[in-house]
């Protein structure tokens, strides 16, 4: 454990940020699975799930939890999946 006050504060901040980062990353993974499952059910349901997924990806990129280019790449790949459905 750190003895310096600023290091103690940095440790607290680091733990808090770690929890926040895990929340967003796990939510993205969970919603991606839900989206891929909804692809089989129909295009309309998948579009609704995609909208929610885009939102959470954008929020994560805005808070710099994931890089903005990674967010764009993920969104692009998800859109490609939905465009394959006829």
N, C-alpha and C positions, 0 to 999 in steps of 0.2 A: 504494500500500500504506500502511496506517495505521501511525503511529509509536507510538501510545499502546497500552500492553499490553492494556487492557480492549477497545479497538477491534479489536485483533488476535484476541483470544479470540472476540469477537462475530462476526467474519468467519468464523472456523473453525466456530462454532456454526451460522451461517447456511448455510454450504455443506453441513454435515451434515444439517440440517433440510430443505434443498432436495432432497437426494438421497432422504431418507425420504418426503417428500411426493410426489415423482415416482413412487416405487415404488408407493405406495398408489393414486395416481390412475391410473397405467397398468394396474395390476392390476384395478381396477374396470372400466376400459374393456375390457380383454381378457376378463374373465369375463362382462361384459354381452354381448359378441359371441358367446361360447360358449353362453350361455343362450339368446339369440335363435335361434341355429342349432339348438339342441336342441328348440326348440318344434315344429319340423317333424317331429322324430323321435317325439315322444310326450309325453304329460303327465307320466308317471312320471319319465322322464329329466330333463325340465325342472324338476321339483320338487327333484331332487337338486342340480342346478346352482344353483337359486334359493337353496337353503339355504347353499351356499358363498358365494354372492354377498352374501346378507344379512350373513353373518359379517364379510366384509371391509369392507362399507359401515359396519357398526356400529363396527368397530375404527377406521376412519378418522375417524368422527364423535367417538369417544371421545378420540382423540389430537388433536382439533381441526384435522384436515387439511381436512375439509369441515365445513360448518355442520350442526348437528343437524337443522334443518328441511330442508336439501337432502337429507340422508340419508333422512329420512322420505318426502320427495317421490319420490325415486328408488325406494325400496322399494314405495311405493304404485303407481307406474306399472308396475313389474315384475310386481306381483301382479295388476294389471288385465290385463296381457298373458296371463298364465297362466290367468286366469279366462275369457278369451274362447274358449279351446280347449274343445271338447266331448268 
